[in-house]
Amino acid sequence: MDWYRFTLMSLTNKKASVRIQEFFNEKYLDIIDDLQLIFDKSEFSSEIHLVLKNN
């Protein structure tokens, strides 16, 4: 699970207000790809994604 979905699920599970969830979306969506890339480059992530095509 990526960092964005993890954070959204955490906010939902902890019953964070809609205002806090909106704040997270407004402030972090613009930089989320950059943050994920940092995690990926540091091998902090634990998943490998593959796309395979069967001809």
All heavy atoms as TSV, in Angstrom:
chain	resi	resn	atom	element	x	y	z
A	1	MET	N	N	0.847	-1.171	0.000
A	1	MET	CA	C	0.000	0.000	0.000
A	1	MET	C	C	0.898	1.241	0.000
A	1	MET	O	O	1.866	1.293	0.735
A	1	MET	CB	C	-0.884	-0.021	1.240
A	1	MET	CG	C	-1.713	1.212	1.405
A	1	MET	SD	S	-2.768	1.213	2.856
A	1	MET	CE	C	-3.510	-0.364	2.800
A	2	ASP	N	N	0.560	2.190	-0.822
A	2	ASP	CA	C	1.397	3.385	-0.877
A	2	ASP	C	C	1.104	4.321	0.293
A	2	ASP	O	O	0.131	4.165	1.016
A	2	ASP	CB	C	1.281	4.089	-2.228
A	2	ASP	CG	C	-0.116	4.617	-2.515
A	2	ASP	OD1	O	-0.840	4.971	-1.573
A	2	ASP	OD2	O	-0.472	4.690	-3.694
A	3	TRP	N	N	1.983	5.265	0.457
A	3	TRP	CA	C	1.918	6.175	1.605
A	3	TRP	C	C	0.623	6.981	1.637
A	3	TRP	O	O	0.029	7.173	2.696
A	3	TRP	CB	C	3.129	7.106	1.570
A	3	TRP	CG	C	3.226	7.990	2.760
A	3	TRP	CD1	C	3.639	7.627	4.000
A	3	TRP	CD2	C	2.882	9.366	2.837
A	3	TRP	NE1	N	3.588	8.700	4.843
A	3	TRP	CE2	C	3.116	9.786	4.147
A	3	TRP	CE3	C	2.394	10.281	1.925
A	3	TRP	CZ2	C	2.882	11.080	4.561
A	3	TRP	CZ3	C	2.166	11.572	2.332
A	3	TRP	CH2	C	2.413	11.955	3.637
A	4	TYR	N	N	0.177	7.436	0.479
A	4	TYR	CA	C	-1.057	8.233	0.404
A	4	TYR	C	C	-2.258	7.432	0.896
A	4	TYR	O	O	-3.009	7.891	1.752
A	4	TYR	CB	C	-1.267	8.710	-1.026
A	4	TYR	CG	C	-2.572	9.437	-1.238
A	4	TYR	CD1	C	-2.759	10.712	-0.732
A	4	TYR	CD2	C	-3.606	8.840	-1.940
A	4	TYR	CE1	C	-3.956	11.380	-0.918
A	4	TYR	CE2	C	-4.796	9.505	-2.135
A	4	TYR	CZ	C	-4.967	10.770	-1.618
A	4	TYR	OH	O	-6.156	11.428	-1.802
A	5	ARG	N	N	-2.441	6.235	0.359
A	5	ARG	CA	C	-3.588	5.423	0.783
A	5	ARG	C	C	-3.478	5.030	2.248
A	5	ARG	O	O	-4.479	4.997	2.963
A	5	ARG	CB	C	-3.706	4.180	-0.093
A	5	ARG	CG	C	-4.230	4.509	-1.478
A	5	ARG	CD	C	-4.440	3.279	-2.297
A	5	ARG	NE	N	-3.132	2.724	-2.632
A	5	ARG	CZ	C	-2.936	1.544	-3.172
A	5	ARG	NH1	N	-3.948	0.766	-3.436
A	5	ARG	NH2	N	-1.718	1.120	-3.451
A	6	PHE	N	N	-2.275	4.732	2.699
A	6	PHE	CA	C	-2.077	4.399	4.107
A	6	PHE	C	C	-2.511	5.558	5.006
A	6	PHE	O	O	-3.216	5.360	6.004
A	6	PHE	CB	C	-0.613	4.045	4.369
A	6	PHE	CG	C	-0.306	3.881	5.831
A	6	PHE	CD1	C	-0.641	2.706	6.490
A	6	PHE	CD2	C	0.298	4.903	6.545
A	6	PHE	CE1	C	-0.370	2.563	7.841
A	6	PHE	CE2	C	0.573	4.762	7.897
A	6	PHE	CZ	C	0.226	3.584	8.543
A	7	THR	N	N	-2.109	6.772	4.658
A	7	THR	CA	C	-2.453	7.938	5.463
A	7	THR	C	C	-3.954	8.192	5.438
A	7	THR	O	O	-4.560	8.460	6.488
A	7	THR	CB	C	-1.683	9.177	4.980
A	7	THR	OG1	O	-0.284	8.882	5.012
A	7	THR	CG2	C	-1.961	10.378	5.855
A	8	LEU	N	N	-4.567	8.096	4.264
A	8	LEU	CA	C	-6.021	8.286	4.191
A	8	LEU	C	C	-6.766	7.248	5.022
A	8	LEU	O	O	-7.722	7.581	5.731
A	8	LEU	CB	C	-6.493	8.226	2.746
A	8	LEU	CG	C	-6.352	9.487	1.929
A	8	LEU	CD1	C	-6.918	9.273	0.523
A	8	LEU	CD2	C	-7.040	10.665	2.584
A	9	MET	N	N	-6.330	6.002	4.947
A	9	MET	CA	C	-6.974	4.958	5.748
A	9	MET	C	C	-6.781	5.217	7.231
A	9	MET	O	O	-7.709	5.023	8.027
A	9	MET	CB	C	-6.431	3.584	5.368
A	9	MET	CG	C	-6.952	3.086	4.041
A	9	MET	SD	S	-6.348	1.446	3.613
A	9	MET	CE	C	-6.827	0.478	5.011
A	10	SER	N	N	-5.603	5.664	7.603
A	10	SER	CA	C	-5.342	5.974	9.013
A	10	SER	C	C	-6.235	7.105	9.496
A	10	SER	O	O	-6.795	7.038	10.592
A	10	SER	CB	C	-3.877	6.351	9.215
A	10	SER	OG	O	-3.048	5.261	8.944
A	11	LEU	N	N	-6.366	8.140	8.687
A	11	LEU	CA	C	-7.243	9.254	9.059
A	11	LEU	C	C	-8.689	8.798	9.198
A	11	LEU	O	O	-9.397	9.191	10.131
A	11	LEU	CB	C	-7.149	10.381	8.031
A	11	LEU	CG	C	-5.840	11.160	7.997
A	11	LEU	CD1	C	-5.812	12.098	6.792
A	11	LEU	CD2	C	-5.631	11.940	9.291
A	12	THR	N	N	-9.125	7.941	8.284
A	12	THR	CA	C	-10.500	7.429	8.333
A	12	THR	C	C	-10.700	6.539	9.548
A	12	THR	O	O	-11.688	6.676	10.278
A	12	THR	CB	C	-10.813	6.649	7.043
A	12	THR	OG1	O	-10.654	7.530	5.929
A	12	THR	CG2	C	-12.236	6.124	7.062
A	13	ASN	N	N	-9.754	5.632	9.781
A	13	ASN	CA	C	-9.874	4.710	10.915
A	13	ASN	C	C	-9.854	5.426	12.257
A	13	ASN	O	O	-10.485	4.978	13.213
A	13	ASN	CB	C	-8.761	3.665	10.880
A	13	ASN	CG	C	-8.934	2.683	9.746
A	13	ASN	OD1	O	-10.022	2.516	9.212
A	13	ASN	ND2	N	-7.858	2.042	9.359
A	14	LYS	N	N	-9.136	6.542	12.309
A	14	LYS	CA	C	-9.065	7.307	13.554
A	14	LYS	C	C	-10.179	8.342	13.642
A	14	LYS	O	O	-10.184	9.177	14.546
A	14	LYS	CB	C	-7.701	7.976	13.674
A	14	LYS	CG	C	-6.598	6.954	13.837
A	14	LYS	CD	C	-5.240	7.596	13.937
A	14	LYS	CE	C	-4.191	6.490	14.078
A	14	LYS	NZ	N	-2.860	6.997	14.258
A	15	LYS	N	N	-11.099	8.258	12.667
A	15	LYS	CA	C	-12.264	9.146	12.628
A	15	LYS	C	C	-11.872	10.627	12.618
A	15	LYS	O	O	-12.455	11.453	13.313
A	15	LYS	CB	C	-13.222	8.836	13.768
A	15	LYS	CG	C	-13.717	7.399	13.730
A	15	LYS	CD	C	-14.841	7.146	14.675
A	15	LYS	CE	C	-15.254	5.704	14.782
A	15	LYS	NZ	N	-15.259	4.878	13.660
A	16	ALA	N	N	-10.844	10.932	11.831
A	16	ALA	CA	C	-10.423	12.329	11.662
A	16	ALA	C	C	-11.545	13.096	10.979
A	16	ALA	O	O	-12.295	12.541	10.165
A	16	ALA	CB	C	-9.152	12.399	10.830
A	17	SER	N	N	-11.648	14.339	11.293
A	17	SER	CA	C	-12.718	15.158	10.712
A	17	SER	C	C	-12.528	15.284	9.207
A	17	SER	O	O	-11.432	15.125	8.670
A	17	SER	CB	C	-12.730	16.546	11.345
A	17	SER	OG	O	-11.586	17.281	10.937
A	18	VAL	N	N	-13.619	15.585	8.530
A	18	VAL	CA	C	-13.572	15.802	7.089
A	18	VAL	C	C	-12.626	16.954	6.775
A	18	VAL	O	O	-11.893	16.918	5.787
A	18	VAL	CB	C	-14.990	16.078	6.542
A	18	VAL	CG1	C	-14.943	16.485	5.080
A	18	VAL	CG2	C	-15.874	14.862	6.733
A	19	ARG	N	N	-12.605	17.943	7.625
A	19	ARG	CA	C	-11.723	19.100	7.422
A	19	ARG	C	C	-10.250	18.680	7.405
A	19	ARG	O	O	-9.465	19.159	6.590
A	19	ARG	CB	C	-11.980	20.134	8.506
A	19	ARG	CG	C	-11.237	21.411	8.294
A	19	ARG	CD	C	-11.644	22.440	9.301
A	19	ARG	NE	N	-10.807	23.613	9.128
A	19	ARG	CZ	C	-10.989	24.738	9.754
A	19	ARG	NH1	N	-11.978	24.869	10.601
A	19	ARG	NH2	N	-10.185	25.748	9.547
A	20	ILE	N	N	-9.860	17.800	8.295
A	20	ILE	CA	C	-8.477	17.325	8.326
A	20	ILE	C	C	-8.170	16.511	7.073
A	20	ILE	O	O	-7.099	16.653	6.482
A	20	ILE	CB	C	-8.207	16.501	9.605
A	20	ILE	CG1	C	-8.204	17.421	10.818
A	20	ILE	CG2	C	-6.890	15.723	9.503
A	20	ILE	CD1	C	-8.079	16.726	12.141
A	21	GLN	N	N	-9.099	15.655	6.648
A	21	GLN	CA	C	-8.889	14.870	5.439
A	21	GLN	C	C	-8.777	15.778	4.213
A	21	GLN	O	O	-7.934	15.548	3.340
A	21	GLN	CB	C	-10.018	13.865	5.264
A	21	GLN	CG	C	-9.993	12.795	6.339
A	21	GLN	CD	C	-11.116	11.807	6.219
A	21	GLN	OE1	O	-11.562	11.498	5.113
A	21	GLN	NE2	N	-11.590	11.305	7.333
A	22	GLU	N	N	-9.594	16.812	4.151
A	22	GLU	CA	C	-9.509	17.772	3.045
A	22	GLU	C	C	-8.180	18.521	3.074
A	22	GLU	O	O	-7.571	18.755	2.033
A	22	GLU	CB	C	-10.674	18.749	3.097
A	22	GLU	CG	C	-11.995	18.126	2.729
A	22	GLU	CD	C	-13.173	19.051	2.954
A	22	GLU	OE1	O	-13.008	20.143	3.556
A	22	GLU	OE2	O	-14.284	18.677	2.541
A	23	PHE	N	N	-7.741	18.893	4.264
A	23	PHE	CA	C	-6.447	19.573	4.403
A	23	PHE	C	C	-5.332	18.685	3.875
A	23	PHE	O	O	-4.466	19.129	3.127
A	23	PHE	CB	C	-6.195	19.931	5.876
A	23	PHE	CG	C	-4.839	20.530	6.120
A	23	PHE	CD1	C	-4.612	21.875	5.879
A	23	PHE	CD2	C	-3.788	19.754	6.585
A	23	PHE	CE1	C	-3.355	22.430	6.096
A	23	PHE	CE2	C	-2.532	20.299	6.803
A	23	PHE	CZ	C	-2.320	21.645	6.557
A	24	PHE	N	N	-5.344	17.403	4.262
A	24	PHE	CA	C	-4.341	16.465	3.784
A	24	PHE	C	C	-4.353	16.406	2.257
A	24	PHE	O	O	-3.300	16.493	1.617
A	24	PHE	CB	C	-4.592	15.070	4.368
A	24	PHE	CG	C	-3.705	14.013	3.786
A	24	PHE	CD1	C	-2.384	13.915	4.165
A	24	PHE	CD2	C	-4.200	13.132	2.844
A	24	PHE	CE1	C	-1.558	12.940	3.617
A	24	PHE	CE2	C	-3.382	12.158	2.289
A	24	PHE	CZ	C	-2.070	12.064	2.682
A	25	ASN	N	N	-5.524	16.277	1.678
A	25	ASN	CA	C	-5.632	16.209	0.218
A	25	ASN	C	C	-5.126	17.480	-0.450
A	25	ASN	O	O	-4.382	17.420	-1.429
A	25	ASN	CB	C	-7.067	15.935	-0.211
A	25	ASN	CG	C	-7.461	14.495	-0.022
A	25	ASN	OD1	O	-6.651	13.601	-0.189
A	25	ASN	ND2	N	-8.694	14.271	0.347
A	26	GLU	N	N	-5.498	18.613	0.071
A	26	GLU	CA	C	-5.097	19.890	-0.532
A	26	GLU	C	C	-3.585	20.108	-0.455
A	26	GLU	O	O	-2.970	20.557	-1.412
A	26	GLU	CB	C	-5.794	21.052	0.174
A	26	GLU	CG	C	-7.275	21.142	-0.113
A	26	GLU	CD	C	-7.961	22.178	0.763
A	26	GLU	OE1	O	-7.281	22.986	1.423
A	26	GLU	OE2	O	-9.205	22.165	0.793
A	27	LYS	N	N	-2.993	19.789	0.648
A	27	LYS	CA	C	-1.581	20.104	0.869
A	27	LYS	C	C	-0.634	19.053	0.324
A	27	LYS	O	O	0.469	19.361	-0.103
A	27	LYS	CB	C	-1.296	20.293	2.365
A	27	LYS	CG	C	-2.058	21.436	2.986
A	27	LYS	CD	C	-1.647	22.752	2.360
A	27	LYS	CE	C	-2.411	23.896	2.981
A	27	LYS	NZ	N	-2.124	25.159	2.357
A	28	TYR	N	N	-1.042	17.802	0.337
A	28	TYR	CA	C	-0.097	16.739	0.030
A	28	TYR	C	C	-0.267	16.099	-1.338
A	28	TYR	O	O	0.660	15.464	-1.827
A	28	TYR	CB	C	-0.136	15.668	1.117
A	28	TYR	CG	C	0.459	16.181	2.401
A	28	TYR	CD1	C	-0.347	16.665	3.412
A	28	TYR	CD2	C	1.828	16.220	2.579
A	28	TYR	CE1	C	0.207	17.168	4.577
A	28	TYR	CE2	C	2.387	16.716	3.741
A	28	TYR	CZ	C	1.570	17.189	4.732
A	28	TYR	OH	O	2.115	17.691	5.874
A	29	LEU	N	N	-1.404	16.261	-1.969
A	29	LEU	CA	C	-1.568	15.633	-3.279
A	29	LEU	C	C	-0.581	16.160	-4.309
A	29	LEU	O	O	-0.129	15.410	-5.183
A	29	LEU	CB	C	-2.997	15.804	-3.798
A	29	LEU	CG	C	-3.988	14.755	-3.314
A	29	LEU	CD1	C	-5.373	15.029	-3.887
A	29	LEU	CD2	C	-3.550	13.353	-3.649
A	30	ASP	N	N	-0.224	17.417	-4.205
A	30	ASP	CA	C	0.727	17.988	-5.156
A	30	ASP	C	C	2.135	17.407	-5.019
A	30	ASP	O	O	2.899	17.388	-5.975
A	30	ASP	CB	C	0.803	19.512	-5.004
A	30	ASP	CG	C	-0.461	20.205	-5.471
A	30	ASP	OD1	O	-1.209	19.605	-6.268
A	30	ASP	OD2	O	-0.680	21.349	-5.051
A	31	ILE	N	N	2.478	16.934	-3.838
A	31	ILE	CA	C	3.838	16.447	-3.615
A	31	ILE	C	C	3.909	14.943	-3.366
A	31	ILE	O	O	4.985	14.402	-3.159
A	31	ILE	CB	C	4.507	17.184	-2.436
A	31	ILE	CG1	C	3.741	16.943	-1.137
A	31	ILE	CG2	C	4.643	18.666	-2.742
A	31	ILE	CD1	C	4.479	17.405	0.100
A	32	ILE	N	N	2.774	14.276	-3.437
A	32	ILE	CA	C	2.738	12.871	-3.054
A	32	ILE	C	C	3.624	11.994	-3.941
A	32	ILE	O	O	4.270	11.068	-3.459
A	32	ILE	CB	C	1.287	12.347	-3.001
A	32	ILE	CG1	C	1.204	11.087	-2.157
A	32	ILE	CG2	C	0.715	12.119	-4.379
A	32	ILE	CD1	C	1.385	11.327	-0.705
A	33	ASP	N	N	3.686	12.281	-5.240
A	33	ASP	CA	C	4.523	11.481	-6.125
A	33	ASP	C	C	6.000	11.625	-5.767
A	33	ASP	O	O	6.759	10.647	-5.784
A	33	ASP	CB	C	4.296	11.855	-7.587
A	33	ASP	CG	C	2.950	11.363	-8.103
A	33	ASP	OD1	O	2.433	10.373	-7.561
A	33	ASP	OD2	O	2.436	11.981	-9.041
A	34	ASP	N	N	6.406	12.842	-5.435
A	34	ASP	CA	C	7.793	13.069	-5.032
A	34	ASP	C	C	8.125	12.326	-3.737
A	34	ASP	O	O	9.204	11.735	-3.609
A	34	ASP	CB	C	8.076	14.560	-4.853
A	34	ASP	CG	C	7.961	15.331	-6.149
A	34	ASP	OD1	O	8.204	14.743	-7.224
A	34	ASP	OD2	O	7.628	16.526	-6.088
A	35	LEU	N	N	7.200	12.343	-2.794
A	35	LEU	CA	C	7.425	11.629	-1.532
A	35	LEU	C	C	7.509	10.123	-1.759
A	35	LEU	O	O	8.381	9.451	-1.204
A	35	LEU	CB	C	6.309	11.938	-0.537
A	35	LEU	CG	C	6.287	13.336	0.039
A	35	LEU	CD1	C	5.014	13.547	0.853
A	35	LEU	CD2	C	7.506	13.585	0.910
A	36	GLN	N	N	6.619	9.598	-2.588
A	36	GLN	CA	C	6.637	8.169	-2.869
A	36	GLN	C	C	7.936	7.767	-3.553
A	36	GLN	O	O	8.514	6.725	-3.260
A	36	GLN	CB	C	5.437	7.770	-3.729
A	36	GLN	CG	C	5.319	6.271	-3.943
A	36	GLN	CD	C	4.995	5.529	-2.661
A	36	GLN	OE1	O	4.141	5.932	-1.899
A	36	GLN	NE2	N	5.697	4.430	-2.411
A	37	LEU	N	N	8.422	8.615	-4.443
A	37	LEU	CA	C	9.674	8.340	-5.132
A	37	LEU	C	C	10.845	8.265	-4.146
A	37	LEU	O	O	11.721	7.410	-4.268
A	37	LEU	CB	C	9.936	9.399	-6.189
A	37	LEU	CG	C	11.169	9.193	-7.062
A	37	LEU	CD1	C	11.091	7.884	-7.827
A	37	LEU	CD2	C	11.326	10.367	-8.009
A	38	ILE	N	N	10.839	9.138	-3.161
A	38	ILE	CA	C	11.879	9.105	-2.125
A	38	ILE	C	C	11.834	7.776	-1.375
A	38	ILE	O	O	12.858	7.143	-1.139
A	38	ILE	CB	C	11.733	10.299	-1.162
A	38	ILE	CG1	C	12.077	11.606	-1.887
A	38	ILE	CG2	C	12.598	10.102	0.075
A	38	ILE	CD1	C	11.699	12.846	-1.122
A	39	PHE	N	N	10.627	7.345	-0.992
A	39	PHE	CA	C	10.500	6.057	-0.311
A	39	PHE	C	C	10.988	4.924	-1.212
A	39	PHE	O	O	11.699	4.020	-0.768
A	39	PHE	CB	C	9.045	5.776	0.087
A	39	PHE	CG	C	8.575	6.583	1.260
A	39	PHE	CD1	C	7.366	7.256	1.206
A	39	PHE	CD2	C	9.311	6.651	2.429
A	39	PHE	CE1	C	6.916	7.991	2.286
A	39	PHE	CE2	C	8.872	7.379	3.524
A	39	PHE	CZ	C	7.665	8.052	3.443
A	40	ASP	N	N	10.611	4.961	-2.477
A	40	ASP	CA	C	10.998	3.902	-3.402
A	40	ASP	C	C	12.511	3.858	-3.609
A	40	ASP	O	O	13.107	2.781	-3.617
A	40	ASP	CB	C	10.293	4.082	-4.750
A	40	ASP	CG	C	8.790	3.871	-4.660
A	40	ASP	OD1	O	8.330	3.284	-3.663
A	40	ASP	OD2	O	8.088	4.306	-5.584
A	41	LYS	N	N	13.128	5.012	-3.777
A	41	LYS	CA	C	14.575	5.058	-4.006
A	41	LYS	C	C	15.359	4.576	-2.789
A	41	LYS	O	O	16.446	4.030	-2.918
A	41	LYS	CB	C	15.012	6.479	-4.371
A	41	LYS	CG	C	14.691	6.842	-5.794
A	41	LYS	CD	C	15.230	8.206	-6.108
A	41	LYS	CE	C	14.990	8.559	-7.559
A	41	LYS	NZ	N	15.519	9.896	-7.872
A	42	SER	N	N	14.821	4.783	-1.627
A	42	SER	CA	C	15.526	4.368	-0.410
A	42	SER	C	C	15.251	2.904	-0.079
A	42	SER	O	O	15.701	2.409	0.947
A	42	SER	CB	C	15.112	5.252	0.760
A	42	SER	OG	O	13.769	4.993	1.124
A	43	GLU	N	N	14.510	2.229	-0.961
A	43	GLU	CA	C	14.117	0.837	-0.751
A	43	GLU	C	C	13.350	0.670	0.551
A	43	GLU	O	O	13.391	-0.365	1.202
A	43	GLU	CB	C	15.334	-0.083	-0.820
A	43	GLU	CG	C	16.007	-0.035	-2.173
A	43	GLU	CD	C	17.231	-0.926	-2.256
A	43	GLU	OE1	O	17.503	-1.699	-1.318
A	43	GLU	OE2	O	17.911	-0.834	-3.282
A	44	PHE	N	N	12.627	1.716	0.906
A	44	PHE	CA	C	11.794	1.696	2.102
A	44	PHE	C	C	10.499	0.935	1.847
A	44	PHE	O	O	9.901	0.394	2.753
A	44	PHE	CB	C	11.484	3.142	2.515
A	44	PHE	CG	C	10.813	3.277	3.850
A	44	PHE	CD1	C	11.520	3.071	5.022
A	44	PHE	CD2	C	9.479	3.618	3.934
A	44	PHE	CE1	C	10.912	3.204	6.260
A	44	PHE	CE2	C	8.868	3.752	5.161
A	44	PHE	CZ	C	9.580	3.540	6.319
A	45	SER	N	N	10.098	0.887	0.592
A	45	SER	CA	C	8.855	0.198	0.253
A	45	SER	C	C	9.084	-1.308	0.280
A	45	SER	O	O	10.189	-1.799	0.109
A	45	SER	CB	C	8.351	0.638	-1.117
A	45	SER	OG	O	9.309	0.336	-2.095
A	46	SER	N	N	8.010	-2.035	0.456
A	46	SER	CA	C	8.124	-3.484	0.571
A	46	SER	C	C	7.419	-4.214	-0.562
A	46	SER	O	O	7.217	-5.408	-0.499
A	46	SER	CB	C	7.549	-3.939	1.912
A	46	SER	OG	O	6.175	-3.602	1.973
A	47	GLU	N	N	6.998	-3.511	-1.593
A	47	GLU	CA	C	6.256	-4.126	-2.679
A	47	GLU	C	C	7.009	-3.990	-3.988
A	47	GLU	O	O	7.765	-3.057	-4.194
A	47	GLU	CB	C	4.897	-3.447	-2.844
A	47	GLU	CG	C	4.003	-3.556	-1.644
A	47	GLU	CD	C	2.683	-2.851	-1.862
A	47	GLU	OE1	O	2.218	-2.803	-3.010
A	47	GLU	OE2	O	2.130	-2.338	-0.893
A	48	ILE	N	N	6.756	-4.938	-4.853
A	48	ILE	CA	C	7.262	-4.862	-6.213
A	48	ILE	C	C	6.056	-4.969	-7.132
A	48	ILE	O	O	5.226	-5.867	-6.985
A	48	ILE	CB	C	8.257	-6.007	-6.513
A	48	ILE	CG1	C	9.466	-5.886	-5.607
A	48	ILE	CG2	C	8.639	-6.012	-7.989
A	48	ILE	CD1	C	10.432	-7.026	-5.730
A	49	HIS	N	N	5.953	-4.050	-8.064
A	49	HIS	CA	C	4.826	-4.039	-8.985
A	49	HIS	C	C	5.312	-4.432	-10.368
A	49	HIS	O	O	6.308	-3.906	-10.867
A	49	HIS	CB	C	4.196	-2.645	-9.047
A	49	HIS	CG	C	3.680	-2.187	-7.733
A	49	HIS	ND1	N	2.414	-2.479	-7.290
A	49	HIS	CD2	C	4.272	-1.497	-6.737
A	49	HIS	CE1	C	2.233	-1.955	-6.093
A	49	HIS	NE2	N	3.359	-1.360	-5.731
A	50	LEU	N	N	4.579	-5.346	-10.990
A	50	LEU	CA	C	4.914	-5.789	-12.328
A	50	LEU	C	C	3.673	-5.705	-13.208
A	50	LEU	O	O	2.567	-5.984	-12.765
A	50	LEU	CB	C	5.388	-7.250	-12.333
A	50	LEU	CG	C	6.632	-7.598	-11.552
A	50	LEU	CD1	C	6.832	-9.104	-11.549
A	50	LEU	CD2	C	7.835	-6.918	-12.184
A	51	VAL	N	N	3.890	-5.333	-14.450
A	51	VAL	CA	C	2.818	-5.367	-15.426
A	51	VAL	C	C	3.248	-6.359	-16.494
A	51	VAL	O	O	4.305	-6.208	-17.119
A	51	VAL	CB	C	2.577	-3.972	-16.054
A	51	VAL	CG1	C	1.504	-4.066	-17.120
A	51	VAL	CG2	C	2.200	-2.970	-14.991
A	52	LEU	N	N	2.461	-7.381	-16.679
A	52	LEU	CA	C	2.781	-8.423	-17.642
A	52	LEU	C	C	1.716	-8.452	-18.722
A	52	LEU	O	O	0.545	-8.233	-18.462
A	52	LEU	CB	C	2.844	-9.796	-16.958
A	52	LEU	CG	C	3.839	-9.921	-15.816
A	52	LEU	CD1	C	3.672	-11.279	-15.140
A	52	LEU	CD2	C	5.262	-9.734	-16.305
A	53	LYS	N	N	2.150	-8.755	-19.921
A	53	LYS	CA	C	1.227	-8.844	-21.039
A	53	LYS	C	C	1.366	-10.217	-21.659
A	53	LYS	O	O	2.464	-10.679	-21.940
A	53	LYS	CB	C	1.531	-7.759	-22.070
A	53	LYS	CG	C	0.600	-7.792	-23.243
A	53	LYS	CD	C	0.924	-6.688	-24.217
A	53	LYS	CE	C	0.004	-6.775	-25.415
A	53	LYS	NZ	N	0.302	-5.745	-26.411
A	54	ASN	N	N	0.239	-10.874	-21.870
A	54	ASN	CA	C	0.224	-12.182	-22.498
A	54	ASN	C	C	-0.233	-12.013	-23.924
A	54	ASN	O	O	-1.334	-11.556	-24.192
A	54	ASN	CB	C	-0.717	-13.102	-21.731
A	54	ASN	CG	C	-0.655	-14.524	-22.211
A	54	ASN	OD1	O	0.107	-14.850	-23.111
A	54	ASN	ND2	N	-1.449	-15.368	-21.600
A	55	ASN	N	N	0.639	-12.371	-24.861
A	55	ASN	CA	C	0.273	-12.239	-26.287
A	55	ASN	C	C	-0.494	-13.434	-26.775
A	55	ASN	O	O	-0.329	-14.521	-26.542
A	55	ASN	CB	C	1.513	-12.051	-27.142
A	55	ASN	CG	C	2.122	-10.687	-26.905
A	55	ASN	OD1	O	1.404	-9.742	-26.626
A	55	ASN	ND2	N	3.431	-10.595	-27.015
